[in-house]
Amino acid sequence: MSVPTIMLNDGREIPQLGFGVFQIDPTETAQAVKTALDLGYRHLDTAQMYGNEAETLQGVLDSGVPRGEVWITSKLNNGFHEPDEARQAIDDSVAKLGGPIDLYLIHWPLPTLYGGDFVSTWKVLEEARADGRLKSIGVSNFQVNHLQRLAQETTVVPAVNQIEVHPYFGNEAVRRYCGEHQIGVEAWSPIAQGKVLDDPTITDVARRLGKSPAQVVLRWHIERGDIVFPKSVTPSRMEENFSLFDFELAEEDLALISALDQGDAGRTGGHPDTMDYVPS
């Protein structure tokens, strides 16, 4: 089954569906990644803070799929925003992931830390893109005001912004800004940590289509044009999450699911304006 791609603003194409390794134990990551690649996934999403970058690469090597055929995204640890530390952290990620990284993100803007300076951190990513260590660069959890500041003070527009998006939290203001500035949107927590799967609106659509609630929600993301990477270590669930391209949602069903948006009350994760977690 062929996964569609999204053209990024730097001219590179990213698979719209991927496999996320958030909260997968490092001891289980290589096998989970191999299984995902065996099923047909070709986009993997990891991060320094997940602690499983090296294991993600090992899963690719174990699968036999050429490294060049797999898009890997990783993210800068919140503890390494100072420029010199960011440079070292990027080198560490590059080493663990076996060479130039397809897409590298600032994980959180952390506006209450580092004197509110995420711009100098972004400029380090620009350097690494220019010298070839990173192929594409982007951000994660950036609000509109954060993106506007980058636009005013730097020269490279982020290729993507990875943000929380699901039916209970559409994050529409950020999605709209990204759309207006050709910034790809990647949706994390795409099923709201499972909270949306029992919603009557979604279960009704799933029943009518003969699909699972998770498939319906993931298809909603796909049809809205976002990039999505569900996480599971259960092979049958991984296969189910991959099977999104043999059906479509009617316009009225898309609208019904979008109408479930609860605004900020629907968030499952931290707010980017106040998130200040730094691993010890």
Buried (B, 14 or more C-beta within 10 A) or exposed (E): EEBEBBEBBBEBEBBBBBBBBBEBEBEBBBBBBBBBBBBBBBBBBBBBBBBBBBBBBBBBEBBEBEBEEBBBBBBBBBBBBBBEBBBEBBEBBBEBBBBBBBBBBBBBBBBEBBEEBBBBBBBBBBBBBEEEBBBBBBBBBBBEEBBEBBBEEBEBBBBBBBBBBBBBBBBEEBBEBBEEBEBBBBBBBBBBEEBBBEBEBBBBBBEEBEBBBBBBBBBBBBBBEBBBBBBBBEBEBBBBBBBBBEEEBEEEBBEBBEEBBEEEEBBBBEEBEEBEEBEE
